[in-house]
């Protein structure tokens, strides 16, 4: 009788799929737990630089650096968990580069809004993104926006990051005669920032895992040896999130002047996420025969939900990271990769003293490196068609020159609609582009 029970239990254990198998469908996607764990660690190491960079950038808006560090880790943890458990895809999320700089240096620094209002705008954009995903309007928007403008948007954000990196390192400074000019390249800040960029670029070429994070830490150690940074330890309890938790001002974000800001947060997140999801899924061979990602709606809903939750915690827009391709290249095929990444972001909460020692010039090199990656999208523009190339250049160039992602987007849409119409190619312009161009013109004229 005992033998029969033992055999039945053994048979049941063979036929009954494990919890991980049921949750992530590992065998269906031809992967294993070991491979997914390695992929999760790989993804984390390639994007962990955000826990150093984001607190520095958000602190420029007057936010508590320790609270932002905690919010960054928790926003990434929650975003990765939603993506992994709900959408079951190996894509990792964290507060996005570019929009965090736009948040601090433009919305708060230039436009004069409080960081609480800026967080309210992030929350509203996340909710709108979520609604667009629920009602399946997002695909219509993505399809109606010309590819050249979508590519220019990413490149423009990259150029915007580049000028912020150069400015924060003192490599580029203001000039009353020429607006900008070369700074003091012999200053220690400029030299260390340049060294960080060189190290990161070289390590990335050599395919060194965690190249960006290593570059940041190398510069920080050198600054520590030079006495420019005080040693504060490595491990401690996570800083309190009280200074930023639920401090967003949603009512203040409904001002007319914030419309373009909400548009910027929404558009950059929408197109960046869609592009990242499709390119990464293609690498993982997760696309169907039509080149579409099955369940893409769930992935977009995970992204938009994470953005809204991140704003409640006290962080800028949370978005899907292109660094997820590193994990995919390591074999990640399911949401288990994202869940492992979530666990590592949670563990990172205990390294706040290390993050607190990282100076702004140590992250400047990382910003410049990310700018290089984002600007590469310009290579896909049809340069033989001036009606496509000209608006793209306007959008990309005006982001850094006007020091505003929102202005770059607006001017790009206006240029596209006007140039196409005057060229007799109005059929190339969708109704949504004309509508947005008209709204942006009204914004510049009356608000």
N, C-alpha and C positions, 0 to 999 in steps of 0.2 A: 504493500500500500504506500509505504514511504517512497519507494522507487518510482511509483507512478506519479506521485505528487512532485518529486524532484524533476522527472522528465517533463511534466506539464509546465513547471515553472521555467525550466530551461527553454522549452519550446516557445513559451510566452515571451521570454526575454529576447529571443531571436526575432520573433515576428513583430513584437511591439517596438515601434521606433522610439528613439530616445527623445528627451525633451528638446534638446538642441535641434535634432532632426525635424521634429514637428514644427518648431518655431521658424527655422531658417531654410528648411528644404535643402539640406547640404548635398545629399546624393543626387537630387534632381539637377542641381547646378554643378555637379561633378567636382565637389570640393570636400575638404576635410576640416575638422576642428583645428588641427595644428596649422594648416595653411591659412585659415581665417585669422588665427591669433597672430601669426607672423605678419599678415597683411595689416592688421589693426595697429600693431606696434610700428610698422613701417610708415603708415599714414600719419600717426601721431608725431613721429620724429621729424617728418617733413613739414609739419604745420605748427609745431609746438612754439615756434618763434612768436606766435600771436600773443602768448601769455607774457612775453617781454615787451612787445611793441604796443599792444592796445592800451595798457595802463599809462604808458608815457604819453601817447597821443591824447587820450581822454583827459588826462591831468591838465592838458593845455586849456581845456574848457572850464577848469576850476573844480573838477570832480576829484574826490578823494581817491588817491592812487591805489591804496590797499583795497578799498571797497570795489574799485573797478577790476582789480586783479581777481578777486573772488567772483565777481559777476561774470567775468570773461570765462573762467574755468567752469562755472556752473551753467552758463549759457551754452557753451560747447558741449558739456556733458548731456544736458537735456536735449539739445538739437541732435546729437549723435544717437541718443536713445530712441527718439521719435523716429528718426530715419531708419534705424536698424530694426526696431520692434514693430513699427507700423508699416513702413514701406518695404522692409526687407531688402535694402540695397546697401552696397559697401561704400556709401558716400558719407564723408565726415563734414560736420558743420562747426563754425566758430564765428565770432564777430568779424565781419569782412573788412579787408584792406581797401582803402579808398574812401569808402563811406564813413569810416571812423574819422579820417582826416577832414572830410567835408563837414562832418558833425562839429568837430572842435574848432577848426580854423576859419570856417565860413559861417555856418549857421550861428555859432556862438561868438566867434572872434570878430568877423566882419559885419554880420547882420545885426549883432547885438542882442540876440535872443538868449534867454537863460538855458542852461543845459537841461533843466526840467522840461521846458517847452520843446527842446530838440528831441528829448526822449519821447514826448507825446507824439511828435511827428513820426518817429520810428514805429511807435505802436500803431498809429493809424495806417501807415503804409503796410505794416504786416497784416493787419485785419483786412484791408482792401485786397491785398495779395491772396489772402485765404479765401475771401469771397469770390474772387476771380477764379480760383482753383475749384471751389465747390460748384459754382455754376458753369464751369467749363468755358469761361470767356477768355481765359489766358491764351489759349491756342489761337483764337481769332486775332488777338492783339499781337502775338508773336509773328503770325503770318502776315499781318498787315503792315508791319514796320519793315522798311527795306533793309536788306542784309548789310548794305554798306554803312548805314547808320548804326546798326547793332555792333558791327566790328569797330567802328569809330568810337563808340561809347566806351568800350573796354580800353582801347588805346588811349583815349582822352583821360580816363581815370588813372592810367599808368603815368602819363605825362604830369598829371596833377600831383601824384605821389612823388614823382621825381623832383619837382620844384620844391616841394615841402621838405624832402630829404636834404637837398642841397642848401636850402635856407636854414634848416635846423643845425646843420653842421658848420655853417658860416662860410661855405664854399661860394654861395651866391648871396649878395647883399643888395640892399636898396641903393639907388643912385638918383639924385635929383635931375641929373642931366640925361641919363639913359634908362631910367626906371629900374633896371637891374644891372649889376656889374659883378666882376669876380671879387671874391672876398680875400681874406688873408690866408693863403694856402700854407703858410708856415706855422699857423696856430696848431696847437696840439689837438684841438677838437677836429679840425679839418683833416689833419693827417690820420688820426685814428679812424674817422668815418670812412676815408678813402681806403685805408688798410682793410677795414671790415668788408667793404664792397669787393675789393680785389680777392680777399680770402674766400668769400662766399662764391664768387664767380668761378674761381679756380677749382674749388671743391665740388661745385655743381657740375663743372665740365668732367671731372673725374668720377662723377656719379656717387659722390660720398653721401651716405644717408645722414640726414639732419644737417646739411651744409649751412643753411641759414642760421640755425640755432648755434652751431659751432662757431660761426663767424662772430655772432653777437657775444658769445662767451669769451672768445679770444680777445676781443677789444676790451671787454670788461676786466679781464685778468690783467691786461697790460695797464689799463687805467688804475687798477688797484695797486700794481707794483710802482706806478709813478706817483702814488699818493693823491690822485685825483678823485678817488672813490674810497669811502670808508667801509671796512669789512663789517657786515651786519649779521653774519651767520648764514646757514644754509636752510635749516628746517625750523618750523614753528607752527603753531596752530594757525588756521586760516584767519586773515583779518576780518573784522566785522563788516558786513554788507549794509549795515543800518544807514550810513550816509547816502546811499543811492537806492536802496530797496523801496519800491513803490513811490518814488519821489517824482515820477513823471507828471507833467502838466498837460493833460489831454485837451482841456478847454482852451488853453493858450495857443495850442497848435492849430486851432481852427481859424486863426486870423487869416485874412486874405493874402497877406504877404508870405504865408507859409505854404501856400498851394504849390508853388514851384519846388519848394523843398521836399514836400511829400511826394510830388511827381518824381523827383530825382531819386529819393530813397526807393520808391516803388520800381521805377524803370531799370535802374542799375541792378537791383536784386532780381527782378524778373528775367531780364535778358542774360545776365551773368549766370544765374542758376540754370536756366534752360540750356544754355550753351555748354556749361560744365557737365550737366547731367548726360546730355547726348554724347559729348566727346568721350567722357569717362566710360559710359555704358558701351560705346562702340569698342573701346579698348578691351572691355571685359567680355565682349561678344554677348551682350544682353539685349541687343536690339532685335526686333522681329524682321521678317522679310521686307517690310515696307520702310525699314530704317527708323521705326518708332520704338520708344521705350515702353513696354507693357507696364501699366500701373504708374505711368509718369505723373498722373494726377495725385497719387498718394505721396510721391516724392516731393512734388511742389507744395502740397499741403503741409508736409513735414517741415519744409524750409520756411514757409510763411508763419507757421505756428511757432517755430523756434525764434523767429524774429520778434514776434509779439511778446513772447515770454521773456526774451532777452532784455527788451525795453523795461519790463516790470522789475527785472533784477538790477538794472542800471548799466546796460551796455548798448552800444550802437547796433545797427542791423546785423543779425546773425544770418549767415548764408552758407551755401554749399561750397566747399573748397576744391579748387582744381588739383590741389595736392593729393586728392583721393586717387588720382591716377597712379601714384607711387604704390599705394596699397593694392590696387587692381593689378599692377604689373607684378606684384609679389604673390598673386594668386587669389586675392580677395574676390568673392563672387556673391556673398550674401550679407545680410544685415549684421551678422556676427562680427564682421570686420568693424563696423561702426560702433557696435556695443563695446568691443575691446578698446577702441579709441576713447569712448566715453569714460571707461574705467580709468584710463591713464590721465585724462584731464581732471578727473576727480582726485586722483593721487597727487596731481601737480599742485593742488590747493595748499599742500604743506611745505611748498618751496618759496613762500612769499619773501623771506629775507633775501634770497638770491635774486629774485626779480626786482626787489627794491634797490639793489645795488647797480642795476643796469642803467647807465646814463643815456641821454637822448642821442648823443653822437654814436653810441654803440648800435642803436637801432636804425640810424640814418642809412648805413650801408645796406641793411636788409630792405629798407623801403626802396632804395634805388634799384636793388636787384629785382624786387617784385615788379617795379615799374618797367624794367626791361622785358620781363615775361609778358606783361599786359600789353605793351606797345606792339608786340609782334603781330597782333591782329591786323595791322595796317597792310601787311603783305598780301592779304586775301582780297583787298579791294580792287575792283576793275579800273586800273589807272588809265585805260584807253578810252573810257567813257567819262568825260569831264562832268556830266550831269550827276554821276555817282561819286566821283572822286572829290569834286569841289565841296559839296555839303559835308562829306566825311571829314575832310581836312578842317573845315570851319568848326565842326563839333569837337574834334580832337584838340585842335590848337587853342580854341577859346576857353577850354576848361582850365588849363594852367594860366593863360594870360589874363583871364577875368577872375582867376582864383575862385572858380565856382563850377562844380559839376552841373548844377541846375542851369546856369547860363549857357554852358556848352551844349547841353541837350536842347535847350530852347532855340538857340541860334542855328543849330544843325537842322532841326525840323523846319524852321522858317526858310533857310537856304535851300533845302531840298524841294519844298513846295514851290518856291518862286522860280528857281532855276529850271526845274522840270516844266513848269507852265510856260515860261518865256521861250523855252526850247521847242515848244509844240509837242511835248510828251506828257501832257497832263494825265493820260490814261495810265501812266506808270505810278501815279500818286493815288494811294488809297484814300477813302473818305476820312478814315481815322487820322491820317497824317495831315490832311487839310484842316481838320477840326482842331488838332493839337497846335498846328502852326498858327491858326487864328487866335486860339486862347493865349499862346505865348506872346503874340503881337499885342494883344489887348493888355496883357500883364505889363509889358515894357512901356506901353503908352499911358496907362492909367494907374498903375500901382507901384 
